[in-house]
Amino acid sequence: MKTIGKLIKATCTALGAIMLICIVICTAFGMYGSAVQIQAHSVITVDFSHNFGEQATDNILDELIGRESMRFADLLKSIEVAATDKRIDGIIARLDISDLKLAQIQDVARAITTFRKSGKKAYVFSQGFGPLGQGNREYYLATFFDKIYMQPHTTIGLTGIGIELPFARSILDKLGVYPEFYTRYEYKTAMMSFTDEHISAAYTAEMTRLGNSLMNDLKKDIVTNRQLTADIDTIIAAAPLSAEKGKEYNMIDEIMYLPDLEELMKKDGAKEFVAVEDYASQIQPNEGELPTIAVLNLTGLINSGKSTTDFDGQAVIGSQSVAEDLAEIEELDNLKALVVRIDSPGGSYNAADEIYYALKFLKNKKKIPIIVSQSGYAASGGYFVSLAGDVIMAEPTTITGSIGVLGGKFVLQELWNKIGLNWSEINIGKNAGILSVNRPFSADEKRIFNQSLDEVYQDFTAKVTENRRLTQNINKVARGRVWTGSEALELGLVDKLGGYSMAIGEAKDKAGIAPNARIKIVTYPREKSFSEKVRDMVMQSKVDTADILSQSGVDIRYLKLFKRLQYDTVLLPFMLNI
């Protein structure tokens, strides 16, 4: 076995070395990073099935295998620049299934609206919005374009919002595992998936309110954008709809294949189609002695230590890594403001508190404004971190709040009894075994543990009251309740509605920079250099487990729901199908 292991290791090393040589050769001959020449009367193409993450990917293998990826902020920037670029006549987007969150889609919709106001056309082509449903986000975005074209015999999945919640208590009972968890308070429901067999009335009401709030935002804009005369609820009840039926309802404009649409655009004057990734590569960032705005991306679950990416591709925000990024930001020349872009459902309270304090420390030391831009999620620990901002901005469909705390342990005592394993316990200290999974909390341990939850909840709510200057009773917005961005604005939990670009504008305003003045934007975490990416590729043998599981038919979304539960304070593990 040792010989086989050595052989495998040697083979991987040799392959890595060969790949490294190929990359160096390709780079030397200009196969990577070559400048793109944009001709007059060009049309930008955007494929929304590509990855547009809040943070840049550092995996060079994505580039080598042609897996397109660009930062979400760069997508927005490209659309904004194209609006004033005389060489660009329009945009055509491929929109079938997208990983963009609903809040990000509203940000893109705003950029497309600005693009159209410049007098240029924006078209959508689709082979079907969602797989027989769950195409609400995609169709919603499509309605912000001038025209929607669909391939024949495809469907519009405007079926409404589905929320799925797993309940595993019966499984745990059969295994002999007892979930002993406590919350502050009734709406902090993450562990309900393990403590209960079925959904509670309070949980049902909370999720129904959330779903209705999100769907109402979608319906209002869809009706306005498409000038629908048919009742939108009747349309949704009949969905998924065929492309032909969608045209009858004025939900789309024409039915044709993509080559026919491209030929039609060429007859209208289009000379060249340029991928948005290529267009972005020729946009030169502002450099030199300019006012600097730093952008700190906080994407993923919050935990102590270094930022990582889990086996399933889920990002973890490490408070230590964030502190190191803030130390670099502090040393930037001509720093005028900081934008904190948050897309996090929460995590460790202590880690969130560390990030919150580090942001406050930087703000007070450098005397700069901090603008928080909430993306898809900014809940629990994600909302806690937001409190460090002078201004908090969210999209109408951002999921935020979840001001509460939970904690506990899984007790394995009955499981050990079932398999005949006995544990002996020797504690030097009365409460040394408080977190032992081999027995439940004693009466004293339960009191101590719940006292700690009370202290954390009191600290969390006190910081909300102080930073948001709330005059209402905090428990009306807290106790673990989850809000949309629109609801949070009414409740005073956020200041304004808007996305990334609007947050940059807000930062300029708070820093006393003229709206049209040129600025330099420095983004953190910093994207790794080419040599660093190559080094990581050679030094690490990383298998994309998420891709393997997906290809084998395993829906990794369900696995990620339970993965969240290793953290102290998390957003409830629901699956939002939009």
C-alpha positions in Angstrom: 0.0 0.0 0.0 2.9 2.4 0.8 4.4 1.7 -2.7 1.0 2.5 -4.4 0.7 5.7 -2.3 4.2 6.8 -3.3 3.4 6.0 -7.0 0.2 8.1 -6.9 2.1 11.0 -5.2 4.9 10.9 -7.7 2.4 10.8 -10.6 0.5 13.8 -9.2 3.8 15.7 -8.7 4.8 14.9 -12.3 1.5 16.0 -13.7 1.6 19.2 -11.7 5.1 19.9 -13.0 4.0 19.2 -16.6 1.0 21.5 -16.2 3.2 24.2 -14.7 5.5 24.0 -17.8 2.5 24.3 -20.1 1.2 27.3 -18.2 4.6 29.0 -18.4 4.8 28.3 -22.2 1.3 29.6 -22.7 2.0 32.7 -20.8 5.2 33.3 -22.7 3.4 33.1 -26.0 0.6 35.4 -24.8 -2.1 32.8 -24.6 -3.3 34.3 -21.3 -4.0 37.9 -20.5 -3.9 39.1 -24.1 -5.5 42.5 -24.7 -9.0 42.5 -26.4 -9.6 44.9 -29.2 -13.1 46.2 -29.3 -14.5 47.2 -32.6 -17.2 49.8 -33.3 -20.8 48.5 -33.2 -19.9 45.7 -30.9 -22.5 43.8 -28.7 -21.5 42.5 -25.3 -22.7 39.0 -24.4 -23.3 37.9 -20.9 -23.9 34.2 -19.9 -25.5 34.2 -16.5 -24.8 30.5 -16.0 -21.2 31.6 -15.4 -19.9 32.2 -11.9 -20.1 35.8 -10.7 -18.9 35.5 -7.1 -18.5 38.4 -4.7 -14.8 37.4 -4.4 -12.4 36.4 -7.1 -11.6 32.7 -7.5 -8.0 31.8 -6.8 -8.2 28.4 -8.5 -6.2 28.5 -11.7 -7.7 25.2 -12.8 -10.9 27.1 -13.5 -9.1 29.2 -16.1 -7.4 26.2 -17.7 -10.6 24.1 -18.2 -12.5 27.1 -19.4 -14.8 27.6 -16.4 -15.7 31.2 -16.8 -15.5 33.3 -13.7 -15.5 37.0 -12.9 -16.2 39.0 -9.8 -19.7 40.3 -9.4 -18.4 43.9 -9.0 -16.6 43.6 -12.3 -19.8 42.5 -14.0 -21.5 45.6 -12.8 -18.6 47.8 -13.7 -18.5 46.4 -17.2 -22.2 47.1 -17.8 -21.8 50.6 -16.4 -18.7 51.4 -18.6 -20.4 49.9 -21.7 -23.3 52.3 -21.2 -20.9 55.2 -22.1 -18.6 53.3 -24.5 -19.4 54.5 -28.1 -18.0 51.3 -29.5 -20.8 49.3 -27.7 -24.3 49.2 -29.3 -26.0 46.8 -27.0 -26.0 43.7 -24.7 -27.4 40.3 -25.3 -27.7 38.0 -22.2 -28.1 34.2 -22.1 -30.3 33.6 -19.1 -31.5 30.0 -18.3 -30.3 29.2 -14.8 -28.2 31.4 -12.7 -26.4 31.1 -9.3 -26.9 34.8 -8.6 -28.9 35.5 -5.4 -32.1 37.6 -5.7 -30.4 40.6 -4.1 -27.6 40.4 -6.7 -30.1 40.1 -9.5 -31.7 43.4 -8.3 -28.3 45.0 -8.5 -27.7 43.7 -12.1 -31.3 44.9 -13.0 -30.3 48.4 -11.8 -27.2 48.4 -14.0 -29.2 47.2 -17.0 -31.8 49.9 -16.5 -29.0 52.5 -16.5 -27.5 50.9 -19.7 -30.9 51.2 -21.4 -31.3 54.8 -20.4 -28.1 55.6 -22.4 -30.1 54.7 -25.5 -28.7 51.3 -26.1 -30.6 48.0 -26.4 -30.5 45.1 -24.0 -31.9 41.7 -25.1 -32.3 38.3 -23.4 -32.2 34.9 -24.9 -33.4 31.9 -22.9 -33.7 28.1 -23.4 -36.1 28.1 -20.5 -36.3 30.0 -17.2 -35.6 27.3 -14.6 -36.1 23.5 -15.0 -39.9 23.2 -14.9 -40.1 25.8 -12.1 -37.8 27.7 -9.8 -37.0 30.2 -12.6 -38.5 33.1 -10.7 -35.1 34.9 -10.3 -34.1 34.4 -13.9 -37.4 35.6 -15.4 -37.5 38.5 -13.0 -34.1 39.7 -14.3 -35.1 39.2 -17.9 -38.0 41.6 -17.5 -35.6 44.5 -17.0 -34.3 44.0 -20.6 -35.8 45.6 -23.7 -36.9 42.3 -25.3 -37.1 38.6 -24.2 -36.5 35.9 -26.8 -37.1 32.2 -26.1 -36.3 29.0 -27.9 -39.3 27.0 -29.0 -40.7 24.3 -26.8 -39.2 25.7 -23.6 -40.9 26.9 -20.4 -41.1 29.9 -18.1 -40.7 28.7 -14.5 -42.4 31.6 -12.8 -43.9 29.2 -10.2 -43.5 31.1 -7.0 -41.3 30.7 -4.0 -40.8 27.4 -2.3 -39.1 27.1 1.1 -37.9 23.6 2.2 -36.9 22.8 5.7 -35.4 19.5 6.9 -36.5 17.9 10.2 -34.3 15.1 11.4 -35.5 14.6 15.1 -37.0 11.1 14.3 -33.7 10.0 12.8 -31.7 11.2 15.8 -34.2 9.4 18.2 -33.6 6.1 16.3 -29.8 6.6 16.6 -30.0 7.5 20.3 -28.8 11.1 19.8 -30.5 13.8 21.9 -30.1 17.4 20.7 -29.9 19.6 23.8 -30.0 23.1 22.4 -31.3 26.4 23.7 -32.2 29.6 21.9 -32.8 33.3 22.3 -35.5 33.3 21.3 -38.5 31.6 19.6 -37.6 32.8 16.1 -33.9 31.6 16.3 -34.9 28.3 14.7 -31.7 26.9 13.2 -31.6 23.9 15.5 -35.3 23.2 15.2 -34.4 20.9 12.3 -32.9 18.6 15.0 -35.0 19.4 18.1 -38.4 19.1 16.4 -40.1 16.5 14.2 -42.3 19.1 12.4 -42.4 22.8 11.7 -43.9 24.9 14.5 -46.7 27.5 14.0 -44.4 30.4 14.7 -41.8 29.1 12.2 -44.5 28.6 9.6 -45.8 32.1 10.1 -42.2 33.5 9.9 -41.3 31.7 6.7 -44.7 32.5 5.1 -44.2 36.2 5.8 -40.6 36.1 4.4 -41.8 34.3 1.2 -44.7 36.7 0.6 -42.4 39.7 1.1 -39.9 38.4 -1.5 -42.6 37.4 -3.9 -44.4 40.7 -3.7 -41.3 42.5 -4.7 -40.9 40.2 -7.8 -44.5 40.5 -8.8 -44.7 44.3 -8.6 -41.6 44.7 -10.9 -42.6 42.0 -13.3 -46.1 43.5 -13.9 -44.6 47.0 -14.4 -41.7 45.9 -16.6 -43.8 43.7 -18.9 -47.0 45.8 -18.7 -49.0 42.7 -18.0 -52.7 42.9 -18.2 -53.4 39.4 -17.1 -53.6 38.8 -13.3 -50.1 37.9 -12.2 -51.3 35.4 -9.5 -53.3 33.6 -12.2 -50.2 33.4 -14.4 -48.1 32.0 -11.5 -50.7 29.4 -10.6 -50.6 28.1 -14.2 -46.8 28.0 -14.4 -44.5 26.6 -15.6 -45.8 28.1 -18.9 -44.7 27.2 -22.4 -42.9 29.8 -24.5 -46.0 30.0 -26.7 -48.3 30.7 -23.7 -45.8 33.2 -22.4 -46.0 35.1 -25.6 -49.8 35.2 -25.4 -49.5 36.8 -21.9 -46.9 39.3 -23.2 -44.3 37.7 -20.9 -41.9 37.4 -23.7 -41.5 39.0 -27.1 -40.5 36.5 -29.7 -39.8 32.7 -30.1 -36.7 31.8 -32.1 -33.4 30.0 -31.9 -30.2 31.8 -30.8 -28.5 31.8 -34.3 -31.6 33.4 -35.7 -31.5 36.1 -33.1 -27.8 36.8 -33.7 -28.5 37.1 -37.4 -31.3 39.6 -36.7 -28.9 41.7 -34.6 -26.3 41.6 -37.3 -28.9 43.0 -39.8 -29.5 45.8 -37.2 -25.9 46.7 -37.4 -24.0 44.5 -34.9 -20.5 43.8 -36.1 -19.0 41.7 -33.3 -20.1 39.9 -30.2 -17.7 40.3 -27.2 -18.0 38.2 -24.1 -18.3 40.4 -21.0 -15.3 38.7 -19.4 -13.2 39.8 -22.4 -14.7 43.3 -22.3 -13.9 43.6 -18.6 -10.2 42.6 -19.3 -9.6 45.8 -21.3 -11.1 48.2 -18.7 -8.1 49.8 -17.1 -8.5 50.5 -13.3 -7.8 54.0 -12.1 -4.2 54.4 -10.7 -2.0 57.1 -9.4 -2.5 59.7 -6.7 -6.3 59.4 -6.4 -8.7 59.2 -3.4 -8.8 55.5 -2.4 -11.9 53.5 -1.4 -11.2 50.1 0.0 -13.7 47.3 -0.6 -13.7 44.4 1.9 -15.6 41.3 0.8 -17.0 39.1 3.6 -18.5 36.1 1.9 -19.5 32.9 3.6 -19.9 31.5 7.2 -18.1 33.4 10.0 -15.6 31.5 12.1 -12.4 32.2 14.0 -8.9 31.7 12.4 -8.0 31.8 8.8 -10.5 32.2 5.9 -10.9 28.8 4.1 -13.1 27.0 1.5 -14.8 23.9 2.7 -14.8 20.5 0.9 -18.1 21.5 -0.7 -16.9 24.8 -2.0 -18.5 26.8 0.8 -16.5 29.8 1.9 -15.7 30.5 5.5 -14.8 34.0 6.7 -11.9 33.7 9.2 -11.8 36.6 11.7 -8.0 36.4 11.7 -7.7 36.8 8.0 -10.2 39.7 8.1 -8.0 41.4 10.8 -5.0 41.0 8.5 -6.8 42.5 5.6 -7.9 45.5 7.7 -4.3 46.0 8.8 -3.3 46.2 5.2 -6.2 48.6 4.4 -5.1 50.8 7.3 -1.7 51.3 5.5 -3.3 52.3 2.1 -2.2 55.7 0.8 -4.9 58.4 0.6 -7.6 56.1 2.1 -10.9 57.9 2.2 -13.6 55.3 2.9 -14.2 51.6 3.3 -17.1 49.6 1.8 -17.8 46.3 3.5 -19.7 44.0 1.2 -21.4 41.3 3.2 -22.9 38.0 2.0 -23.1 35.9 5.1 -25.8 33.9 6.9 -23.8 34.2 10.2 -21.6 32.0 12.2 -19.5 32.2 15.4 -20.6 35.1 17.6 -17.1 35.6 19.0 -15.6 35.7 15.5 -18.3 38.2 14.4 -17.6 40.3 17.5 -13.9 40.3 16.6 -14.6 41.6 13.1 -17.0 44.1 14.4 -14.5 45.5 16.8 -11.7 45.5 14.2 -13.9 47.6 11.8 -14.8 50.0 14.6 -11.1 50.3 15.5 -10.1 51.1 11.9 -12.9 53.7 11.6 -11.9 55.5 14.7 -8.2 55.4 14.0 -8.4 56.5 10.3 -11.4 58.8 10.7 -13.0 57.3 7.6 -16.6 56.4 6.9 -17.6 52.7 6.6 -20.4 51.8 4.3 -21.9 48.4 4.6 -23.4 46.8 1.4 -25.5 43.8 2.2 -25.8 41.3 -0.7 -27.9 38.1 -0.6 -27.5 37.5 3.2 -26.5 39.6 6.1 -28.1 37.7 9.0 -27.2 36.8 12.5 -23.4 37.3 12.7 -23.5 38.9 9.3 -25.9 41.5 10.6 -23.8 41.9 13.7 -20.8 42.8 11.6 -23.0 45.3 9.7 -23.4 47.3 12.8 -19.9 48.7 12.5 -21.1 50.7 9.4 -22.0 54.4 9.4 -24.5 53.5 6.7 -26.1 50.1 6.1 -27.5 49.5 2.6 -29.4 46.4 1.4 -31.4 45.3 -1.6 -35.1 44.9 -1.1 -34.7 41.1 -1.2 -31.6 40.9 1.0 -32.2 38.5 3.9 -31.0 40.2 7.0 -31.6 40.4 10.8 -31.8 37.1 12.7 -30.8 39.0 15.8 -30.5 36.2 18.3 -28.3 33.4 19.6 -28.4 29.6 20.0 -26.1 27.0 21.4 -26.0 23.5 22.9 -24.7 20.0 22.2 -25.7 16.7 20.8 -25.9 14.1 23.6 -24.7 10.7 22.5 -25.4 8.8 25.7 -28.2 6.6 24.3 -26.1 5.9 21.2 -23.3 4.6 23.3 -25.7 2.4 25.2 -27.1 0.9 22.0 -23.6 -0.1 20.8 -22.3 -1.2 24.3 -19.8 1.6 24.8 -19.3 2.9 28.4 -17.7 6.1 29.3 -16.2 7.0 32.7 -15.8 10.7 33.7 -13.2 12.3 35.9 -13.5 16.1 36.2 -11.0 18.3 38.0 -13.4 21.2 38.4 -17.1 21.2 39.0 -18.1 22.2 35.4 -15.1 20.7 33.6 -17.4 18.4 31.6 -20.1 20.9 30.7 -19.7 20.4 27.0 -19.3 16.6 27.1 -21.4 14.9 24.5 -21.6 11.7 26.6 -24.3 13.0 29.0 -26.9 15.8 29.2 -26.3 19.1 31.0 -26.7 18.9 34.8 -29.1 21.4 36.4 -26.2 23.7 37.3 -24.6 23.3 33.9 -27.9 24.1 32.2 -28.2 27.3 34.3 -24.6 28.3 33.5 -25.0 27.6 29.8 -28.3 29.5 29.5 -26.8 32.4 31.4 -24.0 32.6 28.8 -26.7 32.7 26.0 -28.5 35.5 27.9 -25.3 37.5 28.1 -24.6 37.1 24.4 -28.2 38.1 23.5 -28.0 41.1 25.7 -24.7 42.2 24.1 -26.0 41.7 20.6 -29.3 43.6 21.2 -27.5 46.3 23.1 -25.1 46.9 20.1 -28.1 47.0 17.8 -29.9 49.5 19.9 -26.8 51.7 20.3 -25.6 51.6 16.7 -29.0 51.8 15.0 -30.3 54.4 17.6 -33.5 52.4 18.0 -36.3 54.0 20.0 -38.6 51.0 19.7 -38.5 47.9 21.9 -35.6 45.8 20.6 -37.5 42.6 21.0 -40.0 43.7 18.3 -37.2 43.4 15.7 -35.0 40.8 17.4 -35.7 37.4 19.1 -34.2 35.7 16.0 -36.6 37.2 13.4 -35.4 37.3 9.8 -36.3 40.3 7.6 -36.1 41.2 4.0 -34.2 44.4 3.1 -37.4 46.3 2.5 -38.8 45.3 5.9 -35.5 46.1 7.6 -35.6 49.6 6.1 -39.0 50.2 7.7 -37.8 48.9 11.0 -34.6 51.0 11.1 -32.3 48.0 10.8 -30.8 49.4 7.5 -30.5 53.0 6.2 -31.0 52.7 2.5 -31.9 50.4 -0.3 -29.3 49.8 -3.0 -26.5 47.7 -4.2 -22.7 47.6 -4.7 -22.4 50.6 -7.0 -24.7 52.7 -4.9 -22.6 51.8 -1.9 -19.5 53.1 -3.7 -21.4 56.3 -4.4 -22.5 56.6 -0.8 -18.8 56.2 0.3 -17.7 59.0 -2.0 -20.4 61.2 -0.6 -19.6 60.5 3.0 -15.9 61.0 2.3 -16.5 64.4 0.6 -15.5 63.2 -2.9 -17.4 64.7 -5.8 -19.8 62.2 -7.5 -18.0 62.3 -10.8 -14.5 62.4 -9.4 -12.1 59.6 -10.3 -11.2 57.3 -7.5 -9.0 54.2 -6.9 -10.8 51.1 -5.6 -8.7 48.5 -3.8 -10.4 45.2 -3.1 -9.8 42.7 -0.3 -9.2 39.8 0.1 -6.6 40.6 -2.6 -6.7 38.4 -5.6 -3.7 36.0 -5.8 -1.1 36.7 -8.3 -0.5 34.3 -11.3 2.6 32.8 -9.6 0.7 32.3 -6.3 -2.1 30.5 -8.2 0.4 28.2 -9.9 2.2 27.5 -6.6 -1.1 26.5 -4.9 -2.0 24.3 -7.9 1.3 22.4 -7.7 1.5 22.2 -3.9 -2.0 21.1 -3.4 -3.9 18.2 -4.8 -7.4 19.7 -4.5 -10.4 17.7 -5.8 -13.6 19.6 -6.5 -15.8 17.4 -4.3 -18.9 19.5 -5.0 -18.6 18.8 -8.7 -18.1 15.1 -8.1 -21.2 14.9 -5.8 -23.3 16.9 -8.2 -22.3 14.7 -11.2 -23.2 11.6 -9.1 -26.7 12.9 -8.6 -26.3 14.1 -5.0 -27.9 17.5 -4.3 -25.1 19.2 -2.3 -27.5 22.0 -1.4 -29.0 19.7 1.3 -25.6 18.8 2.6 -24.7 22.5 3.0 -27.8 23.1 5.1 -26.5 20.8 7.8 -22.9 22.0 7.4 -24.0 25.3 8.8 -24.8 23.8 12.1 -21.2 23.4 13.2 -21.2 27.2 13.9 -22.3 28.9 17.1 -24.9 31.3 15.7 -26.4 30.6 12.3 -29.2 31.6 10.1 -32.0 29.0 10.0 -31.1 26.2 7.6 -33.9 26.7 5.1 -33.6 26.1 1.3 -35.1 29.1 -0.6 -36.2 27.9 -4.0 -36.8 31.0 -6.2 
